[in-house]
Amino acid sequence: MKKVEDYITTIPDFPEPGIMFRDITSVIQDADGLKLAIDEMVKLLDGVDFDVIAGAESRGFIFGMPIAYLLHKPFVLVRKAGKLPRETVSKSYDLEYGQATIEIHKDAVKPGQKVVLVDDLIATGGTMKAAAELIEELGGKVEKIIFLMELAGLKGRDVLKGYDVASVVSYEGK
């Protein structure tokens, strides 16, 4: 039986020398790989009591939506600044070179709602930390943060300390 990592393509020296790029497009382009990835992410939520799933643009949408559908939960978009049409709350965070800002609709999470955050990859943890802070700003509680892949060498879990974090596949390097 294949594992999720069997569907992930590793591309050496992309986008620069020394980087081992882990490509998820090979997972989602294969029906069996996609089903396995979603099923394994759903397993990470066994026993978790939650109300809402929120996914980070854009690959968090790819994995978060089918999970929300399967578990019959609403889905909240965490988007790049300026993409949502109604009143939003926003959070800026540092990137390796510069800053980024994410937003969610102000009414997307109600006070007291329990939220699961979803993305494809945890690297430095900055995006999910900002997303968690937005959820909390609206009065929600982050119950768990799940990822398909983790680049453990970038220490994103340290940034998300205090949150319940899980990934299907973990790579030691960067």
C-alpha positions as CSV (number, residue, x, y, z in Angstrom):
1,M,0.0,0.0,0.0
2,K,1.3,3.4,-1.0
3,K,1.9,6.2,1.5
4,V,1.4,9.9,0.9
5,E,5.2,10.5,0.6
6,D,5.2,8.1,-2.3
7,Y,3.2,10.6,-4.3
8,I,5.3,13.7,-3.4
9,T,7.9,14.6,-6.0
10,T,11.2,15.9,-4.7
11,I,13.0,18.3,-7.0
12,P,16.6,19.0,-6.0
13,D,18.1,22.5,-6.3
14,F,14.7,24.3,-6.8
15,P,14.3,27.2,-6.6
16,E,17.9,27.5,-5.7
17,P,20.9,25.2,-5.1
18,G,20.7,23.1,-1.9
19,I,16.9,23.3,-1.6
20,M,14.9,20.0,-1.9
21,F,11.6,21.2,-3.2
22,R,8.7,19.0,-2.1
23,D,6.0,19.2,-4.9
24,I,2.4,18.4,-3.9
25,T,1.1,18.8,-7.4
26,S,2.1,15.2,-8.0
27,V,-0.1,14.2,-5.1
28,I,-3.2,16.1,-6.3
29,Q,-2.8,15.1,-9.9
30,D,-3.2,11.5,-9.0
31,A,-6.7,10.4,-7.9
32,D,-5.3,7.8,-5.5
33,G,-2.8,10.3,-4.1
34,L,-5.4,13.0,-3.6
35,K,-7.8,10.6,-1.9
36,L,-5.0,9.2,0.4
37,A,-3.8,12.8,1.3
38,I,-7.3,13.9,2.3
39,D,-8.0,10.7,4.1
40,E,-4.8,10.9,6.1
41,M,-5.5,14.6,7.0
42,V,-9.0,13.7,8.2
43,K,-7.4,11.0,10.4
44,L,-5.4,13.8,12.1
45,L,-8.8,15.1,13.3
46,D,-9.9,11.9,15.0
47,G,-11.4,12.8,18.4
48,V,-11.1,16.6,17.8
49,D,-14.2,18.6,18.7
50,F,-14.5,21.6,16.4
51,D,-17.1,23.7,14.5
52,V,-15.2,25.3,11.6
53,I,-12.4,24.6,9.2
54,A,-10.3,27.5,7.9
55,G,-7.7,27.2,5.1
56,A,-4.9,29.5,4.1
57,E,-4.7,30.7,0.5
58,S,-4.3,28.9,-1.8
59,R,-3.2,25.3,-1.1
60,G,-5.1,25.3,2.2
61,F,-8.2,25.7,0.1
62,I,-7.2,22.6,-1.9
63,F,-7.0,20.4,1.2
64,G,-9.4,22.2,3.6
65,M,-12.4,22.2,1.3
66,P,-12.7,18.4,0.8
67,I,-12.1,17.9,4.5
68,A,-14.9,20.4,5.4
69,Y,-17.1,18.7,2.9
70,L,-16.4,15.2,4.3
71,L,-16.9,16.2,7.9
72,H,-19.9,18.5,7.1
73,K,-18.3,21.6,8.5
74,P,-18.3,25.2,7.2
75,F,-15.1,26.4,5.5
76,V,-13.5,29.8,6.1
77,L,-11.2,31.4,3.6
78,V,-7.9,32.9,4.9
79,R,-6.9,35.1,2.0
80,K,-4.2,37.5,0.9
81,A,-5.0,41.1,1.6
82,G,-7.6,42.8,-0.6
83,K,-9.2,39.6,-2.0
84,L,-12.3,39.4,0.3
85,P,-15.4,41.6,-0.5
86,R,-16.8,42.2,2.9
87,E,-15.5,43.7,6.1
88,T,-12.3,41.9,7.2
89,V,-9.7,41.7,9.9
90,S,-6.1,41.4,8.9
91,K,-2.7,40.4,10.2
92,S,0.7,41.1,8.8
93,Y,3.6,38.8,9.4
94,D,7.3,38.6,8.4
95,L,8.5,36.6,5.4
96,E,12.1,35.7,4.7
97,Y,12.4,38.9,2.6
98,G,9.6,41.3,3.5
99,Q,6.1,41.1,4.9
100,A,2.7,39.6,3.9
101,T,-0.8,40.3,5.1
102,I,-3.7,37.9,5.4
103,E,-7.4,38.6,6.1
104,I,-10.6,36.8,6.9
105,H,-14.2,38.2,6.9
106,K,-15.0,39.8,10.2
107,D,-18.1,37.5,10.6
108,A,-16.4,34.3,9.5
109,V,-15.8,33.0,13.0
110,K,-18.2,33.6,15.8
111,P,-17.0,34.0,19.4
112,G,-16.6,30.6,21.1
113,Q,-16.3,28.7,17.8
114,K,-13.7,26.0,17.7
115,V,-11.6,26.1,14.6
116,V,-9.2,23.8,12.8
117,L,-6.7,25.5,10.5
118,V,-5.5,23.6,7.4
119,D,-2.6,24.2,5.0
120,D,-0.5,22.1,2.7
121,L,2.9,22.8,4.3
122,I,4.4,24.0,7.5
123,A,7.8,25.6,6.9
124,T,8.5,28.7,9.2
125,G,5.0,28.7,10.6
126,G,4.4,32.5,10.0
127,T,1.3,32.2,7.9
128,M,-0.5,29.8,10.3
129,K,0.6,31.9,13.4
130,A,-1.0,34.9,11.8
131,A,-4.1,32.9,10.9
132,A,-4.4,31.6,14.4
133,E,-4.2,35.1,15.8
134,L,-6.9,36.3,13.4
135,I,-9.2,33.4,14.7
136,E,-8.5,34.4,18.3
137,E,-9.1,38.1,17.6
138,L,-12.6,37.2,16.4
139,G,-13.2,35.2,19.6
140,G,-12.6,31.7,18.2
141,K,-10.4,29.0,19.6
142,V,-7.9,27.2,17.5
143,E,-8.3,23.5,18.4
144,K,-5.8,22.1,15.9
145,I,-3.6,23.0,13.0
146,I,-3.0,20.4,10.4
147,F,-0.7,20.1,7.4
148,L,0.0,17.6,4.7
149,M,3.8,18.2,4.9
150,E,6.2,19.5,7.4
151,L,9.7,20.8,6.8
152,A,11.0,20.2,10.3
153,G,14.3,21.8,9.7
154,L,12.7,25.2,9.4
155,K,11.2,24.9,13.0
156,G,7.7,26.1,12.2
157,R,6.4,24.2,15.2
158,D,8.5,26.5,17.5
159,V,6.5,29.4,16.1
160,L,3.3,27.6,16.7
161,K,4.2,26.5,20.2
162,G,1.1,26.3,22.4
163,Y,-1.1,25.0,19.5
164,D,-1.9,21.4,18.7
165,V,0.0,20.9,15.4
166,A,0.1,17.7,13.3
167,S,1.3,16.8,9.8
168,V,0.9,13.7,7.7
169,V,4.5,13.7,6.3
170,S,7.6,15.2,7.9
171,Y,10.9,15.9,6.3
172,E,13.9,16.6,8.5
173,G,15.5,19.2,6.2
174,K,14.5,22.5,4.8
